[in-house]
């Protein structure tokens, strides 16, 4: 996105929701176009560029996920934010893997909407280090985070993570508790020696086996512990909370 005034497309089959979100956006000073469904939205997207698309996840004929899949085949890097009145589910999770920036709960909170738009105009991206020896999972998570504008790198061992952090300042680490050599706690403590503000988010697929080490991480100020399979909406919310901790320089 460039400039303060953005061109936003609101896509929702519910007129009341379209109108209310559009009103908030116009109040924030943005130009707004609307579409009542997926097909109308695609026609508009192909006709002119948008900075941001706010789209309902569940719509008749073509849902938000199907529209998002079509958008990703177009020569466009438009930011897509989905909205849903339903609980977070597999449909929402699939949207993240397709590059949706986030999923907002309906009715949309005007302050949350304003924060999402503002986040797209920040400068230097938050730097995240994923430490996980399961390469496919790490690369999938890396792709999801990069699509949201984060600067992401990966390491497979605690030693590699500490070496990488000695050469580059990372803001946040996603640290698997089981690694081929050492574990996430060892990586976290090693990185904190050179970077005391490093935020550790511990991840485990074996919570019962790693309870003691997880507790040790928490005693040493790691920010959160989450289990696999990762709830992407929860993870993104945690990352956003800590991103704000660094202020506008992140």
N, C-alpha and C positions, 0 to 999 in steps of 0.2 A: 504494500500500500504506500501511496505517496501523498503528502499534503494532509491537511486537517479534514477537509470535506471529502467524504467517501461516497461512491455510488454503490448502494446496497440493493440487492434483490431479495424481496421477502416472498417466500413460496409456502402457501398454506391453503388447504381447501376450505378452512373455516374463516369466513369473512371477518368475524369479530376479532379473531386472533391476528389476521392480517392487518386490520385497521389499528389495533392497539400497539402492535410492534412497530408499525410504520409511524405512528404518532410519536413514539419514544425516539425513534431514529431521526425524525425531522426536528424534534425538539433539541437533539444533540447537534443539529446543523448539517445532517447528511442528506444527500439526494436519494430518493427512494423510488424503486419500481416494484410492482407486485405481480404475482402470478397465482392463479387459483389451482394449479396442478402441475405435475411433472412435465407434461408435453408443452404446455404454455411456457414453462420456465426454460426448457431447452431451446425453444424458438427464440426467446429473448437473449439467451446466453450466446447463441450462434450469431445473433444480429449485432450485438454491441458488448463491449467489455464491462465487467463489474469488478469492484474491489473486494466485495464480500457478498456471500449468499447465505441468508438465514432461511432454513428450510425445515418444514415439518417432516418427521421421520415416517409417520404412518399416514398415507394418503391413498384414496381409491385410484384404480387404474395403474398408476405408477408411483410406488412409494419413494421416500427420500433416498433410500439406499440404491435403488435402481437408477434414479436420476444422477446420483453421485458417481456411479459406475460409468454412465454415459459421459459425464463431465470430464472424468479422468482420461477419456479417449480423445478429448479435444485438445488443441494446442493452447491450453489455458492453465495458468497457475493460480486461479482464483481461490481465495480462502472460503471454505465451506464450514458453516456452523449449523448443526442440526438441533431441532427442538422436539421434545416429546412430552406427552402428558402421562406416559406409562413408566413403570419402573425400569431401571437399567437392565437390559437383557442381551441375548446373543446378537440381536439385530443391531443394537447400539455398539456392541463390541466390534462387529464386522465393519461398521462405519468408520471406526478408528483406524482399522487396518487399511481402509481405502483412502485415508488421509483427511477425514473430517477433523477440524481443529479441536472441537469439543462438542459436547451434547448438553444443551440447556434444558432444564425442567420447565414445563409450562404450568401455570402462566409464567412468562419470562419476567424475571426480576430486572427492572430498568438499570439498577446499579451494576448487576452482574453483566448485563449486555454492554454497558458502557466500558467496563473493565476489559471485556473480550476485545472490543474494538481498539481500545487504547494499547493493549498488549501487542497488537499487530503493528503498532507504530514505534515500538521501542527500538533501541539501537543494537548494541552488542548482544548476541544471543547467550542464554545461559549455557554453560559448558557442563556436560554430563558424561561421566565415565561409567560404563556398564562392565562389571566384572563377573563373568560367567563362562564356564568352560563348555557349556552346551551351545555350540556355535549357531545353530539354526534359530534357537530362541533368542539369542543375543542380537543376531542380525535383524530378526523380525521386529524386536523392540527398538532397535536403532533406527530402522526405517520409519516406524510409527512416530518416534520422537522428532526425527529430522523433518518429517512432513509438517510438524508443528513449529518449526523454526528453531529448534534447539541444535546446538553444536555437540555432536555425540561421537565418542570413540569407545572402543571395546578392549578389554584385556581378559586373558584366560586364567591367569594365576594371580595370587596376592603379590608375589614378587614383581611381576610385570606391571601391575597396577601402581605399586609404590614407585617403580622406576619412571613410569610415564608421568606421574604426578610431580616428580622432581624436576621435570622439564617443562611442565605446563600446568597452569593453575586451573583446577576444576572446581566448580561450585557444588555439584551434587554427584554422589556416587550411588549406583544401584548394585548392591553387593550380594552375590549369592553366598549362602552359608557353607556350601559344600564345594570345594575346589580341589583340583588334583594335588596341589601343594599349598598347605595352609588353608585358611578359610576367609570368609568375608570380614570377620572381626579383625583378623590379622592385617588384612588390606586396609581397613578403616583406620586402625590405630597407627599403622605405618604412614598413611597419607596425612593424618592429623599432626604428625610431628613437624612436617614442613608447612602445613596449611591448616592452622587451628580452626578456621571458619568452615572447613569442608563439612558438608552435610551428608551423613550416611543414612541410606535407606536400605535396611537389611531385607533380603529375600530368601525364602526357603520353601522347598517342596517337602520337607520333612520336619514339621514343627515339633513333634514329640522328641525326635532325636537331637534336635539342636536347641532345646529350651534353655539349657545352661549357658551356652555361648550367646544366644540372643539376649538373655538377661545381662550378660557381661557388656554387650554392645550398648544396651540401654543405660547401664550404669556409667558408661563413658560418653553419654550424651548423643548417641545415635538418635535420629529424629523419629524413625518409624520402623516397624517390622511388618512385612506383609507376606502372604503365602502364595505359592503357585497353585493353580494357574493364576496369573496376575489379572486382577480387576483393573483394566486400563483407565476407567473413569476415576477410580479411587487413586491410582498412581498419579494421574495427571493433576488431580486436585491437590495432592500432597506436594508435588513438584511446584505447582503454582503458589502454594502457601510459602514455600521456602524461597522461591524466586523473588517474591516481594521483600524478603528479608534482606536481600542484597541491594535493593533500591534501584534507581534508574541506571546505574553503571553496568548492570548485568545485561 
